[in-house]
Amino acid sequence: MPEPRYFRQLAGVGCRVFSFSTNLSLGFRPATWLGPDRWDFSDLDTLAHRVLDARPDGLIMPRILLETPDWWLQQHPEKSRCSTTAGGFITRASESRSGTVVPSIASLLWRRDMAAGLQH
């Protein structure tokens, strides 16, 4: 976790823009999107407060890992994560190197739901 001292050090040399990682589901930080209409922003809040404690006029630019939550994958079987491109090709979910299912980024359902997740 980015420690408060690092934010203070950056603020001390005049840095005003701060960035840190966060994610919807699996990733570098605890998940924020726990289920349909279930959110936990406590970790994100902690990091934002660390920045603002170090520099009250600081600007925060989070890097958001867009990993699909397991609960979403369970709610949408593979068939619903397929899409047909304008050229008529069917794109399907695939497996990552770790064996995790990765939905097709061409899926309109996936894109709609991930966009809604980012809006919270």
matplotlib code that plots the C-alpha trace (Angstrom):
import matplotlib.pyplot as plt

x = [0.0, 1.3, 2.4, 1.6, 5.3, 5.7, 2.8, 4.4, 7.8, 6.2, 4.2, 7.4, 9.1, 6.1, 4.3, 0.6, -0.7, -0.8, -1.6, -2.1, -3.6, -7.1, -9.4, -13.0, -12.3, -9.0, -5.8, -3.3, -5.8, -8.9, -11.9, -14.4, -17.2, -18.3, -21.6, -24.6, -25.2, -22.6, -19.5, -16.7, -14.7, -12.9, -9.5, -9.9, -11.0, -7.9, -5.6, -7.4, -7.2, -3.5, -2.9, -5.1, -3.5, -0.1, -1.4, -4.9, -4.9, -3.6, -5.1, -5.7, -5.5, -6.3, -5.1, -8.1, -7.5, -10.6, -10.7, -14.1, -15.5, -16.0, -19.6, -20.2, -18.6, -20.9, -24.0, -23.2, -22.4, -19.9, -22.6, -23.7, -20.1, -19.8, -20.3, -20.5, -18.3, -19.4, -17.6, -19.6, -16.9, -17.8, -15.6, -15.7, -14.4, -10.9, -8.7, -5.8, -2.4, -3.5, -6.6, -9.0, -11.9, -11.4, -14.6, -14.5, -14.0, -16.2, -19.2, -21.8, -23.0, -19.5, -18.8, -22.1, -21.7, -18.0, -18.9, -21.6, -19.1, -16.7, -19.4, -19.8]
y = [0.0, 3.4, 4.8, 8.3, 9.1, 8.7, 11.1, 13.6, 13.3, 14.0, 16.9, 18.2, 18.6, 20.3, 17.5, 18.2, 15.3, 11.9, 8.5, 5.1, 1.8, 0.6, -2.0, -3.1, -6.7, -8.7, -6.8, -4.8, -3.5, -4.8, -5.1, -2.2, -3.9, -6.7, -7.6, -6.2, -2.8, -3.7, -1.5, -1.0, 2.2, 2.1, 1.3, 3.9, 6.4, 5.6, 6.3, 9.5, 10.8, 10.0, 12.2, 15.0, 14.8, 15.3, 18.0, 19.4, 20.9, 17.7, 16.2, 12.5, 10.4, 6.8, 4.0, 1.6, -2.1, -3.2, -6.8, -8.6, -9.6, -13.3, -12.7, -11.2, -14.1, -16.5, -14.5, -14.5, -17.9, -18.0, -17.7, -14.3, -13.1, -13.7, -11.1, -10.9, -8.3, -6.1, -8.5, -11.4, -13.0, -14.4, -13.4, -15.5, -15.4, -16.7, -17.9, -15.9, -17.5, -17.9, -19.8, -17.0, -16.4, -13.2, -12.0, -10.7, -7.0, -6.9, -8.1, -5.4, -6.8, -6.7, -3.2, -1.9, -3.4, -2.4, 1.2, 1.2, -0.1, 2.7, 5.3, 4.5]
z = [0.0, -0.8, 2.6, 3.8, 4.0, 0.2, -0.5, 2.0, 0.3, -3.1, -1.7, -0.1, -3.4, -5.0, -6.6, -6.9, -9.1, -7.4, -8.9, -7.4, -8.5, -7.7, -9.3, -9.7, -8.8, -8.7, -8.9, -6.9, -4.3, -2.5, -4.8, -4.9, -6.9, -4.6, -6.4, -8.2, -6.4, -3.7, -3.4, -0.9, -1.5, 1.8, 0.4, -2.3, 0.3, 2.5, -0.4, -1.4, 2.2, 2.3, -0.7, 0.6, 4.1, 2.4, 0.1, 0.5, -3.0, -4.5, -7.7, -7.7, -10.9, -10.0, -12.3, -12.5, -13.4, -15.3, -14.2, -14.5, -11.1, -10.4, -9.5, -13.0, -14.7, -12.7, -13.6, -17.3, -18.9, -21.7, -24.4, -23.2, -23.3, -27.0, -29.6, -33.4, -35.0, -37.9, -40.1, -38.9, -36.7, -33.3, -30.5, -27.4, -23.8, -23.5, -20.7, -19.4, -18.7, -15.1, -16.2, -15.4, -17.8, -19.7, -21.4, -24.9, -24.9, -28.0, -25.8, -25.6, -22.3, -20.8, -22.1, -20.8, -17.3, -17.0, -18.0, -15.3, -12.8, -13.6, -13.2, -9.5]

ax = plt.figure().add_subplot(projection="3d")
ax.plot(x, y, z, "-o")
ax.set_aspect("equal")
plt.show()
